[in-house]
């Protein structure tokens, strides 16, 4: 049996605390009226399209899955079965820096087609942020510990997952959904 550790907690525990504290603090700074506006736009959309590149795309896929389970029509941009965006639809783009070429191109197409655009980013001054109908900017102050405990976009991605899952709770309430009704729409995976 290994001897119990003394002194500082292991790095992974310090990282967990660091990430959790910063994610919660960032989300508490988000303007609740913008969140309500995003929920309102999403709940009235005939179709919702979600886009993100890299790890933001993984968060976006999780969000799209929950939207479908909530009874909404949602697609992931880039999948072969995704239809064309039309006027009245909503596109939800997740991009930490808000400067990726692919995200800006998607935003340009969305605006040209007359669809609504919800942007979730860490940079309210980014090119992508300026295209948004509704901007959800998660402000993330940097400090000397971030690179050690939460490299690259870790805090933004964690905050994005927590925020999008929280948006699902709002949409559930607005549509009278429950976990049981969502479970009936949950994919059967063998």
C-alpha positions as CSV (number, residue, x, y, z in Angstrom):
1,X,0.0,0.0,0.0
2,X,1.5,3.4,-1.0
3,X,2.2,5.9,1.7
4,X,-0.3,8.8,2.0
5,X,0.9,12.0,0.3
6,X,1.7,15.1,2.4
7,X,2.1,18.7,1.3
8,X,0.5,20.1,-1.9
9,X,-2.3,18.2,-3.5
10,X,-1.5,16.4,-6.8
11,X,-1.3,18.5,-9.9
12,X,-4.6,17.1,-11.3
13,X,-6.5,18.2,-8.2
14,X,-5.0,21.7,-8.4
15,X,-5.9,21.8,-12.1
16,X,-9.5,20.7,-11.4
17,X,-9.9,23.4,-8.8
18,X,-8.3,26.0,-11.1
19,X,-10.4,25.2,-14.1
20,X,-13.7,24.9,-12.1
21,X,-13.2,28.2,-10.4
22,X,-12.4,30.1,-13.6
23,X,-15.2,28.5,-15.6
24,X,-17.8,29.4,-12.9
25,X,-16.4,33.0,-12.6
26,X,-16.5,33.5,-16.4
27,X,-20.1,32.3,-16.7
28,X,-21.2,34.5,-13.8
29,X,-19.9,37.5,-15.7
30,X,-22.1,36.7,-18.7
31,X,-25.1,39.1,-19.1
32,X,-28.3,37.1,-18.3
33,X,-30.3,39.2,-20.8
34,X,-28.1,38.0,-23.6
35,X,-28.6,34.4,-22.5
36,X,-32.3,34.9,-22.5
37,X,-32.1,36.5,-25.9
38,X,-30.1,33.5,-27.3
39,X,-32.7,31.1,-25.8
40,X,-35.5,33.0,-27.3
41,X,-33.9,33.0,-30.8
42,X,-33.2,29.2,-30.5
43,X,-36.6,28.2,-29.3
44,X,-38.4,29.9,-32.2
45,X,-36.1,28.7,-35.0
46,X,-37.5,26.3,-37.5
47,X,-34.0,24.8,-37.8
48,X,-30.8,25.2,-35.7
49,X,-27.4,24.7,-37.1
50,X,-24.3,24.4,-34.9
51,X,-20.7,24.9,-36.0
52,X,-17.3,24.9,-34.3
53,X,-13.8,23.9,-35.4
54,X,-11.6,21.6,-33.3
55,X,-12.5,21.2,-29.7
56,X,-15.2,23.9,-30.0
57,X,-16.7,21.6,-32.7
58,X,-16.9,18.8,-30.2
59,X,-18.7,21.0,-27.7
60,X,-21.0,22.0,-30.6
61,X,-21.8,18.4,-31.5
62,X,-22.8,17.7,-27.9
63,X,-25.0,20.8,-27.9
64,X,-26.7,19.8,-31.2
65,X,-27.4,16.3,-29.8
66,X,-29.1,17.9,-26.8
67,X,-31.1,20.2,-29.0
68,X,-32.5,17.2,-30.9
69,X,-33.2,15.4,-27.7
70,X,-35.2,18.5,-26.5
71,X,-37.4,18.1,-29.6
72,X,-35.9,20.8,-31.7
73,X,-34.6,20.4,-35.3
74,X,-30.8,20.7,-35.2
75,X,-27.9,19.9,-37.4
76,X,-24.1,20.1,-37.3
77,X,-22.6,22.1,-40.2
78,X,-20.2,20.0,-42.1
79,X,-22.1,16.7,-41.8
80,X,-23.2,15.1,-45.1
81,X,-26.9,15.1,-44.1
82,X,-27.0,18.8,-43.1
83,X,-29.5,20.8,-45.2
84,X,-29.1,24.3,-46.5
85,X,-29.5,27.2,-44.0
86,X,-32.5,29.4,-44.8
87,X,-33.9,32.8,-43.7
88,X,-35.4,32.4,-40.3
89,X,-33.1,29.6,-39.2
90,X,-30.5,30.0,-36.5
91,X,-26.8,29.2,-36.6
92,X,-24.9,28.8,-33.4
93,X,-21.1,29.2,-33.8
94,X,-18.6,28.3,-31.0
95,X,-15.1,29.8,-31.5
96,X,-12.7,30.6,-28.7
97,X,-10.7,33.3,-30.5
98,X,-13.4,34.2,-33.0
99,X,-10.9,34.5,-35.8
100,X,-10.8,31.1,-37.4
101,X,-11.3,31.3,-41.2
102,X,-13.9,28.5,-41.3
103,X,-16.1,30.2,-38.6
104,X,-15.9,33.5,-40.3
105,X,-16.8,32.0,-43.6
106,X,-19.8,30.2,-42.1
107,X,-20.9,33.5,-40.5
108,X,-20.7,35.3,-43.8
109,X,-22.8,32.7,-45.5
110,X,-25.4,32.8,-42.7
111,X,-25.7,36.5,-42.9
112,X,-26.0,36.4,-46.7
113,X,-28.8,33.9,-46.4
114,X,-30.7,36.0,-43.8
115,X,-30.4,33.5,-40.9
116,X,-29.9,34.6,-37.3
117,X,-26.4,34.1,-35.8
118,X,-25.6,33.3,-32.2
119,X,-21.9,33.5,-31.5
120,X,-20.2,32.0,-28.4
121,X,-16.7,33.3,-28.1
122,X,-14.0,34.4,-25.6
123,X,-13.3,37.6,-27.6
124,X,-16.0,40.1,-27.9
125,X,-13.8,42.2,-30.3
126,X,-13.2,39.4,-32.8
127,X,-14.2,39.4,-36.4
128,X,-16.7,36.7,-35.7
129,X,-18.2,38.6,-32.7
130,X,-19.0,41.5,-35.0
131,X,-21.2,39.3,-37.2
132,X,-23.5,38.1,-34.4
133,X,-27.2,38.7,-34.0
134,X,-26.7,37.6,-30.4
135,X,-23.2,37.6,-28.9
136,X,-22.4,35.4,-25.9
137,X,-18.9,36.5,-24.9
138,X,-17.2,34.5,-22.2
139,X,-14.5,36.9,-20.9
140,X,-11.4,35.0,-19.7
141,X,-8.8,37.0,-17.9
142,X,-5.4,35.4,-18.1
143,X,-3.0,34.7,-15.2
144,X,0.4,33.1,-14.7
145,X,-1.2,29.7,-13.8
146,X,-3.4,29.2,-16.8
147,X,-0.8,27.7,-19.1
148,X,0.1,25.2,-16.5
149,X,-3.3,24.0,-15.4
150,X,-5.6,24.9,-18.4
151,X,-3.5,25.0,-21.6
152,X,-4.8,26.5,-24.8
153,X,-8.6,26.8,-24.8
154,X,-9.4,24.5,-21.9
155,X,-11.3,27.1,-19.8
156,X,-13.3,28.4,-22.8
157,X,-14.3,24.9,-23.8
158,X,-15.3,23.9,-20.3
159,X,-17.3,27.1,-20.0
160,X,-18.9,26.5,-23.4
161,X,-20.0,23.0,-22.5
162,X,-21.5,24.2,-19.2
163,X,-23.2,27.1,-20.8
164,X,-24.7,25.1,-23.7
165,X,-26.0,22.4,-21.3
166,X,-27.5,25.2,-19.2
167,X,-29.2,26.6,-22.3
168,X,-30.8,23.2,-22.8
169,X,-32.3,23.5,-19.3
170,X,-33.9,26.8,-20.3
171,X,-35.2,25.3,-23.6
172,X,-36.6,22.3,-21.7
173,X,-38.6,24.6,-19.4
174,X,-39.8,26.7,-22.3
175,X,-41.0,23.6,-24.3
176,X,-42.4,21.7,-21.3
177,X,-39.8,19.0,-21.8
178,X,-38.5,16.6,-19.1
179,X,-35.7,14.1,-18.9
180,X,-38.2,11.3,-19.6
181,X,-39.4,13.0,-22.8
182,X,-35.8,13.7,-23.9
183,X,-34.9,10.1,-23.2
184,X,-37.5,9.0,-25.8
185,X,-35.5,10.9,-28.4
186,X,-32.1,9.6,-27.3
187,X,-30.2,7.7,-29.9
188,X,-30.0,3.9,-29.5
189,X,-26.4,2.9,-29.9
190,X,-25.4,-0.7,-30.2
